[in-house]
Amino acid sequence: MTRALPQAAVALASGTVFGFGLSLSGMLNPVRVQGFLDIFNVWDPSLAFVLGGAVLIAFVGVRIMYGLGRPAFDETFRLPATRKIDPPLVVGSALFGVGWGIGGFCPGPAVASLSVGLAQSLVFVIAMLVGMIVHDRIWRRRG
């Protein structure tokens, strides 16, 4: 049996659990997300608990990862090569935040929300993909 089949099964299971968690937590509802981001009007702090729980789980997962020799379904862990904070990172982070605030989605929940049929999630995902393509074409020219 090839390694690709277990990798695909684990990826599908992980994505399903992730999508279910996003749905259960309310992250697929852009109005709720925008309410969380609107700290000057009617702030909805409930997603702070979701984010805090995600950070805690990620922290534990990273600590466990560092104790392992290698991942179960790959040859090596794929970690970022650099930890440098540079202008492209800062600009990209700002664009991410603006997009999250305007659209009420970040990439994972946007894709997951396609399953509930919100027209605005389709528009957001298309815009996100166009932005990725434009970025890659510009970045390729710079490199």
Secondary structure by P-SEA (a helix, b strand, c coil): ccaaaaaaaaaaaaaaaaaaaaaaaccccaaaaaaaacccccccccaaaaaaaaaaaaaaaaaaaaacccccccccccccccccccaaaaaaaaaaaaaaaaacccaaaaaaacccccaaaaaaaaaaaaaaaaaaaaaaaac
